Every structure is written in C-alpha cells, then in structure tokens.
Amino acid sequence: MKTSFQPQFNCSDLHIAAYLIANGLQLIDIDKTDRKRAVFIFSDTEDREELLVAFWAKQAKVEPRAYIAAIKEVKERLYS
C-alpha cells in the first residue's frame, strides 16, 4: 500500500500561526513536547512562502475578524 507524503510547515510563533490560519492553511497539530515552546504544524501549501514574505515585509492582507478568530482558535488548541 502506497502512502502519500503530505508536506508540512512548522512554526513556533503564535501570531504567524494565526495569520496562516486566517489565510486558509490547515493547522494539523500542535507539538507541546517542549514546555517552553509549542510548535504549530501545518499542511504546507504552494502559497505559504509568499504569505510569509508578505507578513515579514509588512504587506500582509488579512480580514481583521478572521485574524482575531484565528488567534482565539490557536489559543484554545494551545491551552486545551
């Protein structure tokens, strides 16, 4: 049986994680192994790198309510 590999992207920044969620990336899991730093694990997409470039260049576009909802979602999953 052949298993397909799903590319993943990991980050440890809550605000980047929320930004990616608000832009449609799927948060697969949160690795809480290190008690001081969580790692957010996403299904990678073709536009993820472009989104991050825009984020760091301060040119990111995101709907404010979607971003706020994404922050709440990340925090709920992080602290549950």
N, CA, C and O atoms as CSV, one atom per row, in Angstrom:
chain,resi,resn,atom,element,x,y,z
A,1,MET,N,N,0.842,-1.186,0.000
A,1,MET,CA,C,0.000,0.000,0.000
A,1,MET,C,C,0.879,1.238,0.000
A,1,MET,O,O,1.761,1.375,0.848
A,2,LYS,N,N,0.651,2.127,-0.928
A,2,LYS,CA,C,1.451,3.332,-1.062
A,2,LYS,C,C,0.865,4.448,-0.205
A,2,LYS,O,O,-0.336,4.712,-0.240
A,3,THR,N,N,1.731,5.094,0.560
A,3,THR,CA,C,1.310,6.200,1.413
A,3,THR,C,C,1.782,7.496,0.786
A,3,THR,O,O,2.951,7.622,0.421
A,4,SER,N,N,0.891,8.453,0.660
A,4,SER,CA,C,1.293,9.732,0.088
A,4,SER,C,C,1.841,10.633,1.193
A,4,SER,O,O,1.293,10.698,2.293
A,5,PHE,N,N,2.916,11.313,0.880
A,5,PHE,CA,C,3.552,12.215,1.827
A,5,PHE,C,C,2.890,13.580,1.752
A,5,PHE,O,O,2.782,14.170,0.677
A,6,GLN,N,N,2.451,14.072,2.886
A,6,GLN,CA,C,1.832,15.397,2.959
A,6,GLN,C,C,2.884,16.378,3.469
A,6,GLN,O,O,3.287,16.292,4.629
A,7,PRO,N,N,3.337,17.312,2.624
A,7,PRO,CA,C,4.324,18.281,3.099
A,7,PRO,C,C,3.764,19.098,4.257
A,7,PRO,O,O,2.584,19.448,4.293
A,8,GLN,N,N,4.647,19.384,5.193
A,8,GLN,CA,C,4.246,20.146,6.375
A,8,GLN,C,C,5.140,21.360,6.554
A,8,GLN,O,O,6.268,21.411,6.064
A,9,PHE,N,N,4.602,22.329,7.268
A,9,PHE,CA,C,5.357,23.517,7.653
A,9,PHE,C,C,5.188,23.684,9.155
A,9,PHE,O,O,4.074,23.588,9.671
A,10,ASN,N,N,6.281,23.932,9.854
A,10,ASN,CA,C,6.250,24.122,11.302
A,10,ASN,C,C,6.688,25.534,11.654
A,10,ASN,O,O,7.592,26.091,11.031
A,11,CYS,N,N,6.038,26.103,12.657
A,11,CYS,CA,C,6.481,27.390,13.201
A,11,CYS,C,C,6.143,27.422,14.681
A,11,CYS,O,O,5.301,26.659,15.154
A,12,SER,N,N,6.803,28.306,15.403
A,12,SER,CA,C,6.554,28.398,16.837
A,12,SER,C,C,6.022,29.769,17.248
A,12,SER,O,O,5.944,30.067,18.440
A,13,ASP,N,N,5.661,30.595,16.290
A,13,ASP,CA,C,5.136,31.931,16.562
A,13,ASP,C,C,3.611,31.924,16.484
A,13,ASP,O,O,3.039,31.621,15.437
A,14,LEU,N,N,2.964,32.254,17.585
A,14,LEU,CA,C,1.506,32.228,17.657
A,14,LEU,C,C,0.864,33.154,16.626
A,14,LEU,O,O,-0.136,32.787,16.009
A,15,HIS,N,N,1.417,34.332,16.433
A,15,HIS,CA,C,0.807,35.298,15.515
A,15,HIS,C,C,0.974,34.887,14.056
A,15,HIS,O,O,0.086,35.124,13.237
A,16,ILE,N,N,2.106,34.274,13.731
A,16,ILE,CA,C,2.267,33.749,12.373
A,16,ILE,C,C,1.292,32.599,12.160
A,16,ILE,O,O,0.673,32.490,11.102
A,17,ALA,N,N,1.157,31.742,13.168
A,17,ALA,CA,C,0.214,30.630,13.070
A,17,ALA,C,C,-1.203,31.150,12.826
A,17,ALA,O,O,-1.916,30.630,11.967
A,18,ALA,N,N,-1.610,32.168,13.576
A,18,ALA,CA,C,-2.946,32.743,13.400
A,18,ALA,C,C,-3.097,33.366,12.012
A,18,ALA,O,O,-4.144,33.224,11.382
A,19,TYR,N,N,-2.074,34.042,11.540
A,19,TYR,CA,C,-2.098,34.644,10.205
A,19,TYR,C,C,-2.274,33.573,9.130
A,19,TYR,O,O,-3.062,33.743,8.199
A,20,LEU,N,N,-1.539,32.475,9.264
A,20,LEU,CA,C,-1.651,31.396,8.282
A,20,LEU,C,C,-3.036,30.765,8.306
A,20,LEU,O,O,-3.596,30.461,7.252
A,21,ILE,N,N,-3.593,30.565,9.494
A,21,ILE,CA,C,-4.949,30.022,9.609
A,21,ILE,C,C,-5.953,30.977,8.967
A,21,ILE,O,O,-6.843,30.543,8.235
A,22,ALA,N,N,-5.815,32.267,9.237
A,22,ALA,CA,C,-6.724,33.263,8.669
A,22,ALA,C,C,-6.641,33.300,7.147
A,22,ALA,O,O,-7.567,33.754,6.475
A,23,ASN,N,N,-5.519,32.817,6.610
A,23,ASN,CA,C,-5.345,32.763,5.160
A,23,ASN,C,C,-5.610,31.378,4.586
A,23,ASN,O,O,-5.267,31.103,3.436
A,24,GLY,N,N,-6.220,30.506,5.383
A,24,GLY,CA,C,-6.700,29.249,4.860
A,24,GLY,C,C,-5.813,28.030,5.043
A,24,GLY,O,O,-6.197,26.941,4.614
A,25,LEU,N,N,-4.640,28.161,5.664
A,25,LEU,CA,C,-3.825,26.982,5.890
A,25,LEU,C,C,-4.417,26.153,7.012
A,25,LEU,O,O,-5.010,26.691,7.948
A,26,GLN,N,N,-4.257,24.845,6.918
A,26,GLN,CA,C,-4.844,23.929,7.893
A,26,GLN,C,C,-3.829,23.612,8.984
A,26,GLN,O,O,-2.740,23.109,8.707
A,27,LEU,N,N,-4.197,23.911,10.227
A,27,LEU,CA,C,-3.378,23.553,11.378
A,27,LEU,C,C,-3.648,22.081,11.681
A,27,LEU,O,O,-4.760,21.713,12.061
A,28,ILE,N,N,-2.630,21.247,11.511
A,28,ILE,CA,C,-2.777,19.809,11.714
A,28,ILE,C,C,-2.684,19.461,13.195
A,28,ILE,O,O,-3.494,18.697,13.720
A,29,ASP,N,N,-1.679,20.036,13.859
A,29,ASP,CA,C,-1.410,19.658,15.240
A,29,ASP,C,C,-0.553,20.726,15.900
A,29,ASP,O,O,0.004,21.602,15.239
A,30,ILE,N,N,-0.464,20.630,17.218
A,30,ILE,CA,C,0.440,21.477,17.989
A,30,ILE,C,C,1.307,20.549,18.816
A,30,ILE,O,O,0.805,19.771,19.627
A,31,ASP,N,N,2.615,20.634,18.605
A,31,ASP,CA,C,3.561,19.824,19.365
A,31,ASP,C,C,3.898,20.582,20.646
A,31,ASP,O,O,4.525,21.641,20.608
A,32,LYS,N,N,3.473,20.023,21.780
A,32,LYS,CA,C,3.692,20.663,23.081
A,32,LYS,C,C,4.765,19.929,23.885
A,32,LYS,O,O,4.802,20.030,25.111
A,33,THR,N,N,5.641,19.191,23.194
A,33,THR,CA,C,6.677,18.411,23.865
A,33,THR,C,C,7.561,19.293,24.732
A,33,THR,O,O,7.836,18.961,25.885
A,34,ASP,N,N,8.004,20.414,24.183
A,34,ASP,CA,C,8.815,21.379,24.934
A,34,ASP,C,C,7.861,22.281,25.708
A,34,ASP,O,O,7.055,22.992,25.107
A,35,ARG,N,N,7.945,22.257,27.003
A,35,ARG,CA,C,7.015,23.035,27.835
A,35,ARG,C,C,7.169,24.541,27.648
A,35,ARG,O,O,6.261,25.299,27.988
A,36,LYS,N,N,8.304,24.985,27.113
A,36,LYS,CA,C,8.546,26.425,26.942
A,36,LYS,C,C,8.196,26.932,25.540
A,36,LYS,O,O,8.066,28.137,25.324
A,37,ARG,N,N,8.045,25.998,24.585
A,37,ARG,CA,C,7.788,26.430,23.207
A,37,ARG,C,C,6.945,25.397,22.475
A,37,ARG,O,O,7.333,24.237,22.342
A,38,ALA,N,N,5.810,25.833,22.013
A,38,ALA,CA,C,4.953,24.970,21.209
A,38,ALA,C,C,5.331,25.117,19.742
A,38,ALA,O,O,5.800,26.171,19.312
A,39,VAL,N,N,5.123,24.059,18.985
A,39,VAL,CA,C,5.376,24.086,17.546
A,39,VAL,C,C,4.058,23.812,16.838
A,39,VAL,O,O,3.425,22.778,17.053
A,40,PHE,N,N,3.656,24.751,15.993
A,40,PHE,CA,C,2.420,24.644,15.226
A,40,PHE,C,C,2.742,23.932,13.911
A,40,PHE,O,O,3.644,24.342,13.181
A,41,ILE,N,N,2.005,22.876,13.620
A,41,ILE,CA,C,2.277,22.044,12.448
A,41,ILE,C,C,1.134,22.218,11.450
A,41,ILE,O,O,-0.023,21.927,11.752
A,42,PHE,N,N,1.478,22.690,10.275
A,42,PHE,CA,C,0.507,22.987,9.212
A,42,PHE,C,C,0.690,22.058,8.026
A,42,PHE,O,O,1.792,21.575,7.766
A,43,SER,N,N,-0.404,21.810,7.304
A,43,SER,CA,C,-0.298,21.237,5.961
A,43,SER,C,C,0.283,22.344,5.093
A,43,SER,O,O,-0.262,23.447,5.038
A,44,ASP,N,N,1.375,22.054,4.424
A,44,ASP,CA,C,2.029,23.084,3.622
A,44,ASP,C,C,1.265,23.297,2.314
A,44,ASP,O,O,0.645,22.373,1.788
A,45,THR,N,N,1.319,24.507,1.806
A,45,THR,CA,C,0.683,24.846,0.538
A,45,THR,C,C,1.676,25.579,-0.338
A,45,THR,O,O,2.728,26.019,0.126
A,46,GLU,N,N,1.336,25.706,-1.602
A,46,GLU,CA,C,2.221,26.389,-2.539
A,46,GLU,C,C,2.370,27.871,-2.222
A,46,GLU,O,O,3.416,28.456,-2.501
A,47,ASP,N,N,1.343,28.488,-1.643
A,47,ASP,CA,C,1.408,29.928,-1.394
A,47,ASP,C,C,1.910,30.291,0.001
A,47,ASP,O,O,1.963,31.473,0.341
A,48,ARG,N,N,2.280,29.297,0.819
A,48,ARG,CA,C,2.720,29.588,2.187
A,48,ARG,C,C,3.941,30.506,2.216
A,48,ARG,O,O,3.977,31.456,2.997
A,49,GLU,N,N,4.928,30.238,1.385
A,49,GLU,CA,C,6.133,31.061,1.378
A,49,GLU,C,C,5.807,32.509,1.000
A,49,GLU,O,O,6.338,33.451,1.589
A,50,GLU,N,N,4.936,32.667,0.022
A,50,GLU,CA,C,4.513,34.007,-0.405
A,50,GLU,C,C,3.788,34.743,0.729
A,50,GLU,O,O,3.997,35.940,0.926
A,51,LEU,N,N,2.942,34.031,1.468
A,51,LEU,CA,C,2.248,34.623,2.611
A,51,LEU,C,C,3.244,35.097,3.671
A,51,LEU,O,O,3.092,36.182,4.233
A,52,LEU,N,N,4.264,34.276,3.942
A,52,LEU,CA,C,5.252,34.657,4.958
A,52,LEU,C,C,6.112,35.835,4.516
A,52,LEU,O,O,6.466,36.690,5.327
A,53,VAL,N,N,6.443,35.876,3.239
A,53,VAL,CA,C,7.203,37.021,2.717
A,53,VAL,C,C,6.397,38.300,2.920
A,53,VAL,O,O,6.941,39.315,3.355
A,54,ALA,N,N,5.111,38.255,2.609
A,54,ALA,CA,C,4.242,39.420,2.799
A,54,ALA,C,C,4.143,39.783,4.280
A,54,ALA,O,O,4.150,40.963,4.631
A,55,PHE,N,N,4.050,38.773,5.153
A,55,PHE,CA,C,3.971,39.019,6.596
A,55,PHE,C,C,5.202,39.774,7.085
A,55,PHE,O,O,5.083,40.797,7.759
A,56,TRP,N,N,6.388,39.263,6.742
A,56,TRP,CA,C,7.628,39.885,7.226
A,56,TRP,C,C,7.924,41.220,6.545
A,56,TRP,O,O,8.646,42.048,7.100
A,57,ALA,N,N,7.376,41.434,5.356
A,57,ALA,CA,C,7.572,42.705,4.649
A,57,ALA,C,C,6.529,43.745,5.059
A,57,ALA,O,O,6.493,44.848,4.515
A,58,LYS,N,N,5.687,43.382,6.018
A,58,LYS,CA,C,4.607,44.251,6.495
A,58,LYS,C,C,3.645,44.626,5.373
A,58,LYS,O,O,3.128,45.743,5.327
A,59,GLN,N,N,3.413,43.669,4.466
A,59,GLN,CA,C,2.494,43.875,3.354
A,59,GLN,C,C,1.360,42.854,3.370
A,59,GLN,O,O,0.649,42.682,2.381
A,60,ALA,N,N,1.204,42.184,4.504
A,60,ALA,CA,C,0.191,41.132,4.616
A,60,ALA,C,C,-1.207,41.733,4.623
A,60,ALA,O,O,-1.457,42.785,5.212
A,61,LYS,N,N,-2.097,41.035,3.956
A,61,LYS,CA,C,-3.506,41.429,3.929
A,61,LYS,C,C,-4.303,40.310,4.565
A,61,LYS,O,O,-4.200,39.153,4.157
A,62,VAL,N,N,-5.100,40.655,5.568
A,62,VAL,CA,C,-5.939,39.668,6.223
A,62,VAL,C,C,-7.172,40.378,6.772
A,62,VAL,O,O,-7.095,41.515,7.237
A,63,GLU,N,N,-8.299,39.696,6.711
A,63,GLU,CA,C,-9.532,40.269,7.245
A,63,GLU,C,C,-9.414,40.278,8.769
A,63,GLU,O,O,-9.163,39.233,9.368
A,64,PRO,N,N,-9.590,41.445,9.411
A,64,PRO,CA,C,-9.355,41.560,10.852
A,64,PRO,C,C,-10.125,40.557,11.712
A,64,PRO,O,O,-9.554,39.973,12.634
A,65,ARG,N,N,-11.402,40.350,11.426
A,65,ARG,CA,C,-12.175,39.397,12.241
A,65,ARG,C,C,-11.683,37.967,12.060
A,65,ARG,O,O,-11.707,37.179,13.006
A,66,ALA,N,N,-11.244,37.631,10.872
A,66,ALA,CA,C,-10.702,36.293,10.627
A,66,ALA,C,C,-9.412,36.101,11.423
A,66,ALA,O,O,-9.170,35.024,11.969
A,67,TYR,N,N,-8.591,37.136,11.490
A,67,TYR,CA,C,-7.337,37.066,12.246
A,67,TYR,C,C,-7.617,36.927,13.744
A,67,TYR,O,O,-6.977,36.122,14.420
A,68,ILE,N,N,-8.558,37.697,14.259
A,68,ILE,CA,C,-8.924,37.612,15.679
A,68,ILE,C,C,-9.476,36.223,15.997
A,68,ILE,O,O,-9.122,35.633,17.019
A,69,ALA,N,N,-10.329,35.706,15.138
A,69,ALA,CA,C,-10.879,34.357,15.344
A,69,ALA,C,C,-9.772,33.308,15.303
A,69,ALA,O,O,-9.804,32.340,16.063
A,70,ALA,N,N,-8.792,33.498,14.417
A,70,ALA,CA,C,-7.682,32.550,14.309
A,70,ALA,C,C,-6.815,32.581,15.567
A,70,ALA,O,O,-6.359,31.532,16.023
A,71,ILE,N,N,-6.582,33.758,16.130
A,71,ILE,CA,C,-5.822,33.859,17.382
A,71,ILE,C,C,-6.555,33.098,18.485
A,71,ILE,O,O,-5.938,32.344,19.237
A,72,LYS,N,N,-7.860,33.293,18.583
A,72,LYS,CA,C,-8.649,32.582,19.596
A,72,LYS,C,C,-8.570,31.080,19.383
A,72,LYS,O,O,-8.414,30.325,20.344
A,73,GLU,N,N,-8.675,30.635,18.129
A,73,GLU,CA,C,-8.610,29.209,17.838
A,73,GLU,C,C,-7.253,28.622,18.246
A,73,GLU,O,O,-7.187,27.558,18.863
A,74,VAL,N,N,-6.188,29.320,17.897
A,74,VAL,CA,C,-4.844,28.827,18.254
A,74,VAL,C,C,-4.684,28.747,19.758
A,74,VAL,O,O,-4.163,27.758,20.272
A,75,LYS,N,N,-5.123,29.774,20.471
A,75,LYS,CA,C,-5.003,29.771,21.935
A,75,LYS,C,C,-5.834,28.667,22.573
A,75,LYS,O,O,-5.386,28.022,23.521
A,76,GLU,N,N,-7.042,28.446,22.058
A,76,GLU,CA,C,-7.881,27.372,22.584
A,76,GLU,C,C,-7.203,26.019,22.416
A,76,GLU,O,O,-7.170,25.209,23.343
A,77,ARG,N,N,-6.665,25.785,21.229
A,77,ARG,CA,C,-5.996,24.498,20.986
A,77,ARG,C,C,-4.693,24.389,21.758
A,77,ARG,O,O,-4.318,23.300,22.191
A,78,LEU,N,N,-4.006,25.498,21.933
A,78,LEU,CA,C,-2.732,25.500,22.651
A,78,LEU,C,C,-2.919,25.195,24.121
A,78,LEU,O,O,-2.138,24.441,24.700
A,79,TYR,N,N,-3.932,25.763,24.729
A,79,TYR,CA,C,-4.118,25.640,26.172
A,79,TYR,C,C,-5.129,24.575,26.573
A,79,TYR,O,O,-5.492,24.486,27.746
A,80,SER,N,N,-5.591,23.768,25.626
A,80,SER,CA,C,-6.539,22.715,25.982
A,80,SER,C,C,-5.824,21.415,26.271
A,80,SER,O,O,-6.467,20.414,26.589
